[in-house]
Amino acid sequence: MNNRNINFSILVLTIFFLTLSYSCRKSNYVVKDNIITFRDNGSGTGTTSWTSDNEYIIEGFVFVNDGQTLTIEAGTVIRGRIGQGLAASALIVARGAKIIAKGNPENPIIFTVEGDDLQGSVPVLAKGLWGGLLILGNARLNLQSSEGHIEGIPLSEPRGLYGGSDDQDNSGILQYVSIRHGGTNIGEGNEINGLTLGAVGNGTIIDHVEIISNADDGIEFFGGCVNCRNIVVAFCGDDAFDYDLGFSGKGQFLLAIQDLASGDLLTEAGGGENPIEGEPYSIPEIYNATFIGSGVGINNSLISFGFNAGGKFANSIYINQGKGVELEYTPNRMNSYTQFEKANLEVKNNVFFNINNDTPEGIFKVVAESGIDVSEQNAIFREYFVSAKNIISDPGIKYEDGSYKIIPFGDVFTNLAPYPSSWFENVNFKGAFGNYNWADSWTLLSQSGFIND
């Protein structure tokens, strides 16, 4: 080879490596030994695919920007770098972006903390080690401005906006996804939810998703109307499910297990904030839930309706909690009791057991500020317990030898409420499970032996 050819080859190689270096900087990633670390400089992840033959580290807040699509292959593991405050790590799918995360039972997609070897190096109940997954959409909220800024993201970050007018908005797909050990503190006691859904539309598909050992809520819905099926939330430090700001989606086959040492509500049901009477109202439809509390000695509620929230909960099993269903009453303004009177709030055809003193008046309560007499409202709500075909009966779900036997064998196969739309599967049992354990094998809850048949 003559000198001219040698010099030309050197020039080509130099240009190639300079281009590769620039491309890596532009795409916000550093590659070393099949470990790809993402740091967001504003340009987001880009439209790209994450594959199972690599390991991925999220460092700081990493966004999928408006117009971008992040595709994650089955079996891929994404780890968030440990940190709090400004060093917190989270993946945020911005408004107008998409995430396509399609795992399968043999190869779920896993979000966890850096250093988790998936072989027990991180204890199952470890919480708050990284952030979580946030998805923001264009569906409706009941805020006056029609959009909000999602909690957990600095107000200076414009990609933290969510909300709009498109209830059919599509933010992508989450299937067979496990989100573990999240909820880091980002400042002043403000933790990130395991899965945050801000104004996500019903064009989005969410099914077979696990959130386990998150320091804050398992899933929080900020408005929107996304539908969710086959969801596991376990051992979180605050509420299992939380909704507000006009959430009106559907849910079926939901399992929630509260941490025996921490946790608050199985469901915190909120309505509006600015204004409280704002529309759309929060009226989700939740069928076939199994909610297992932290014990009657803990002074927490199963479901707390407040701030004008409604909601329809049916064909479900609720056990082992200190308080039952609490309904907010506030005179002279719209409130959750008003939604009950308008039939926008229904709790019907459910099984309750080991809740308070296992009486209708102990399970269904109307609450108000001190000095407000709610005896009349409580009498009506207590009578509704029976007329709505709720029962107090042992469903056969047990906690034995450190694990939950989640397949029921009690009176859970009769007296079901009709399903309100074709989206729901028309099953013949109450609770999240009939005789088939759909949470088996792919969840950490199952792999660690906390649930069995």
Secondary structure by P-SEA (a helix, b strand, c coil): ccaaaaaaaaaaaaaaaaaaaaaaaaacccccccbbbbbbcccccccccccccbbbbbccbbbbcccbbbbbcccbbbbbcccccccbbbbbbcccbbbbbbbcccbbbbbbcccccccccccccccccbbbbbbbbccccccccccccccccccccccccccccccccccbbbcbbbbcccccccccccccccbbbccccccccccbbbbcccccccbbbcbbbbbbcbbbbcccccccbbbccccbbbbcbbbbbccccccccccccccccccccccccbbbbbcbbbbbccccccccccbbbccbbbbbbcccccccccccbbbbbbcccccaaaaaaaccccccbbbbcccccccccccbbbbbcccccaaaaaaaaaaaaaaaccccccccccccccccccccccccccccccccccccccccccccccccccccccccccccccccc
